[in-house]
Amino acid sequence: MIVRKHHPMHTSPLAPFQSIATISIEYQHGEFEPLHHHRCSQLIHTLSGVVEVSTSLGVWMVPPGRGVWLPAGVEHSLRFIGGVQARTLYVDPFARADLSSQCQVVQISPLLCELIFASLAIPADYPSGGRDERIMELLLDELRLLPVLPLHLPEPKESQLLEICQQIRRTLSSHWELEEVAAQLNISGRTLSRRFQRETGLRFSDWVRRAKLLAGLQALATGKTVLEVALELGYDSPSAFSAMFKRALGVSPSDYFSLELPLPPVHTKN
C-alpha cells in the first residue's frame, strides 16, 4: 500500500481571499491517504476508478463520474481502487449559507462537470465582474443542489452491532438473515431490527444489500467481470446481482462504468 501525503490538517488549500479552488490529480491503485481534515469543505469528483472515503460515521464509495462532499473539519481517510483521476474542489464553508453539513456521495450534473473543468484554467487572482467570476459564482450555486446517492454504509456505535457489521463485510458471500444473527446475540429478530435501524438508519436487510453494492463497485473498478463479482458476493447469477445494482443506482453495472468524461491535464500532488 502506498501512503500519499496530504495537505497539512491545520492549513487550508485556499488563499485568504479565495472562496473556491480546483485542482486535478491522479492516484495509482492501492494508494491511501490517512486520517486528516481541512478547514475548508471539499468536493472530490472522480473521473476514473473508485474512491473509498472512511469517517467515524461509516464508509462512502465514490464511483467514476460521481463525487463525494466532505464538510469542513470532518476527519477522513481515502483509499483508491483502480487508477483514479479526480478533480478536487476546496470550498470556503461560508461561501454559501446552505452548503451541506453532511458527508454524502453525490451525482455530478453535466453542467457542474463543465464548470469544474472550466474552473481549472481560472487563476486564483481572477478579476471581479468578468466571465471568470461568473463561472466561479455559478459553480458555488451548483454545489448547493447536489443530488445524494445511496452509496453510504453507516456504522453502528453499539459494539455488538459493530462487530456483526464487520463480520458481514468480511464474509459477504454468506447469506445473512436477521433471525439467524439475532439468535447469535440471544435476542429476538424484532429487537435486533429495532436496534439496527436506530443505530444505522437502515433495515438490516438493506444494510447487507448496500454492503454488497459497495463491495461490488470496488471489485468492478479493478476490472472484475459481473459474473466474478456476483459469485464473490453470494448471488446465484450475474442477473441477480445486476438487478440489485440497477434497483439501487438506476442502471446496469456495465452501463454505470461506461461513462466517458473529458480528462483535464493531471498534476501529481507533492
Helices and strands as residue ranges (DSSP letters): E 2-3, E 20-27, E 31-36, E 41-55, E 58-62, E 66-70, E 76-91, E 104-107, H 110-119, H 131-142, G 143-145, E 152-154, H 159-170, H 178-184, H 189-200, H 204-221, H 226-232, H 238-249, H 253-256
